[in-house]
Amino acid sequence: MNLDPITFAVIKNALDSIVDEVAYTVIRTARSEIVKDVMDYSAAICDREGRMIAQAKTIALHLGAVPEAMQSMLARYRDDLAPGDAIIVNDPYEGGMHLPDIFMFVPFFHGESLEGFCVVICHHTDVGGRVPGSNASDSTEIFQEGLRIPVVKLYQAGQINDMLARIIAINVRVPDRVLGDLRAQYAACHVGVKELGKLFDHHGAPLCRTYLTELLDYAERLTREEIRGWPKGTFTFTDHIDDDGLGSGAIPIKVAITVHDDRLTVDYTGSAPQVRAAINSTRSYTNSCTYLSVRCALKGDVPNNAGVFRCIEVIVPEGSVLNPHMPGAVAARALTGYRVFDAMLGALAQIVPDRIPAAGEGGNTVVCLSGSNPDRTPFIIVDMICGAWGGRPHADGIEAITNASQNLSNTPIETMEAQHPVRVEAYELVADSCGAGKWRGGLGIRRSYRVLAEDTFLQLRADRMKFAPYGLAGGDSATLAQNLLTENGATEQLASKIGRWLKKGALVTHVQPGGGGFGPPRERDPEHVRNDVWNGKISSVFARDRHGVVVDDGGTAVDLVATQKLRDAHVAPR
């Protein structure tokens, strides 16, 4: 068909603006810190067939799971939808990812015709289960993890399903926040429906349908064209999760990417079997991690929609840690998703080495502190610590930033302290935690929490305490993570995944690794090394030992003669 490129660009940009406005509405109306401060939520627009045509600048790892959840919803309600309806689901075995992430789908009608859907996914503070926050890594089956919600209508023709709302409220620890965030999702979706109505009114439904289909085809064409320029063959990489916290030992995540003429096959055969603990990743989440990783390697002008997914075949063995059998526990599946992302980037670095950074911190660490306030009301802190990127092909890694697979934010200390009985006593970069390289990795973060309630339950979900973030192209690995607990003047090392009760005054500290380095460390510009010492990011000892640069402790000057002598001595004879 002869499509007008101007109209195409107008509709594409209008959809991007609408879906971002949906996302902004969530922030403005949500009740919980995990949504409005940490920003653990996502928004998307799908067409009448349920194909994702636009996504907001939100949690990237959520959005590749939309197609599977959407198909579950359509299978149940395709012929039973009306304006004002809102369908929700969180069941990982019916298209969801883990129970705290509740999908909401609101249909968009233009006149009498169904034309699309607005989708919002929010991570809810609590959905019941054996532990506050519903996100424990030591659960061993889905039934322990909280309230499973099948595909069901929460709103019908604009009216809330009172029975379902009451069931949710009585099963969660903070019903005001959970129901408040669900209402925020509904309000945000209706902002999208309203704006889509204006777009369809202006251009007409037939024309809009044509251009929405073209958007998907356009993304597919661009993706296939780019893959045609990639080297052909099979490229493998293996990364590891430390353990599942229940004695599993190291958990390998193995990926093989085969580049065909204009498409990819991504095969996870050889990855670990399903584990007892709740770090199994649902198939939909594994798919999402895969799509995101490939999208990160593509040029920036490829639209973010389901057209990209058409070019990627994903093979995931059933009964594996990446595709568990029911009733496998999945609450902490994000950790495994991060390692899938790292493994994918390790393989992609062999295909497009000029676009892929070294490993970041390994994904955010979840620190959950819960208990009761003096008035016996519950409190739940779900803090997700975001750390550092690895060194990039042409620049250093960035610190104090969300993992590249997420779009999260570290909770502001003032917000946490104002609402909960906790005091944050450290929030700082850790010197010498980066992987050295021609381009060094970002620094890791140290964050400490002083418990101010009488009895507080701690849940920690961390990793990279045994397998450091890798470097690329000769760059060094970063440091390892640490969990520390200080009570009664004594400090002990904690495991990477743990749940335990704490008394008032206990200090919990998590130290994240930095990012891996990119390129040989001794090729780093001595002036860059000096500047890092001056800024306190690395020590003069690190500069000498890792980069072969002799610099004074204050980072004011480089001894160029001593540096050249040190670097010459490091070069092996031919």
Helices and strands as residue ranges (DSSP letters): H 5-29, H 33-36, E 41-47, E 52-55, H 60-63, H 66-77, E 86-89, G 92-94, E 101-110, E 113-123, G 142-144, E 152-156, E 159-160, H 162-171, H 175-203, H 205-228, E 233-241, E 251-259, E 264-267, H 283-297, G 309-311, E 312-315, H 333-348, E 365-372, E 378-385, H 413-419, E 422-430, E 444-451, E 455-461, E 482-487, E 490-493, E 497-503, E 507-511, G 521-523, H 526-534, H 540-547, H 560-570
